[in-house]
Amino acid sequence: MILSFLMAKINFDRYNVYMRVLIIFNHPAPYKVNAFNELSKYVDLTVLFERTKAKDRPDSFYSSNNYQFNYIFLKDGYIGKEGSISNNVKKYIKNLHHEYDVILMNGYSHLAELKAIKYMAKHNIKFGLLINGGVIKKESCFKRRYKTKYISKASFYLSPSKASNEYLRYYGAKGEIYNYPYCNISSKEIIKPSKEERIEVRNKYNLPLDKNIFINASQFIERKNNIELLSLFKDREDHLVLVGDGPLKEKYQSYITENKLDNVHILPYLNKEELFALYRACDVHISLSKQDIFGHTILEALVCSLPVVASKNIVSALEYIKDNENGYVVDINDIEGIKESMDKAVKLSKDKARESIKDNTFEKSAESIYNILKGLYE
């Protein structure tokens, strides 16, 4: 049977290898490629990507990827922003599942993934779900039954947070749930900011040297709730930097102009190195998102020594933010409470913020996942 693949690469430069692992993932987001690179130091890893890129991501988003594991890209069946309807995930598993000791599915929402899960369940092929997060929300009975049907078929689960554990149990997870430290940073990126760098970066972006600066890096979409965030700076001396792009950019700019918000700055998408340097030059990260199934920027801000003010609707905030220590978790409907938290956040220790996330690195995460899989394999 001929499978429709775009590219395959085999890399046999391994050490400490005795376990062969297959991961099914939707697209090669750079932080995931870095995480997989670390995991490949422990196991013989193959990642089957359902597509080469997400529809709403520029090619530059993937330009830094350096694959150090076996990888395969499907070349057909793309649908929506990140989905796939291809039969080739199922076909690959059907033909080659016996080549692997462990199979991990990252998703269970696209047709390609559902076909693969259904096939493995029917043929008693054990697999685990490796999830990035999850949020329980109001939905139809049909949708809940549909999620429960497929989530419950996994033999075990790898979860990044307590909230994600609850999500899995809510949707019928029967097997063991193992927690691993979720990450999108490396240990070498944990750098203490210097006064010289802060001045240099603020000058680069024409930011004031004598004001507290709040920063938010996100897509400019409704779910991120940034108009509400902008409104908080009508009567504040502090400054706000919004980093990103999206369909609401013009709306943000109009709001800034109409309300004469001279203390708000919009910057375009920055690569990781540029963004982290900007984080280190600011004082507090703030996000009032209406819903995030995880929230990567929370970890990024903490590693750059920023205390965080974050919505309770962000899973990573619930997991990693401790009030009065490295930030504050807020209710987006409590405006006065948000303002109070902002005032207190600028006084929190930057060193404590950075220290709080030291174990959420690619290196620590890969070691944790390896130990979990090794225990299951043995």
ZIVEN-V982064 format. One record per helix or strand of 2 or more residues. SS is the DSSP state (hx for helix, st for strand). FROM is the first residue (numbers start at 1). TO is the last residue. If there is no record, write none. Layout:
BEGIN
[[SS | FROM | TO] [SS | FROM | TO]]
END
This chain:
BEGIN
[[st | 5 | 9] [st | 20 | 25] [hx | 30 | 39] [st | 44 | 49] [hx | 59 | 62] [st | 70 | 74] [st | 78 | 79] [st | 83 | 84] [hx | 88 | 99] [st | 102 | 105] [hx | 111 | 122] [st | 128 | 130] [hx | 141 | 151] [st | 156 | 159] [hx | 162 | 170] [st | 176 | 179] [hx | 187 | 189] [hx | 195 | 204] [st | 213 | 217] [hx | 222 | 224] [hx | 226 | 231] [st | 239 | 243] [hx | 249 | 258] [st | 264 | 267] [hx | 272 | 281] [st | 284 | 287] [hx | 296 | 303] [st | 307 | 311] [hx | 315 | 320] [st | 327 | 330] [hx | 335 | 345] [hx | 350 | 355] [hx | 362 | 377]]
END
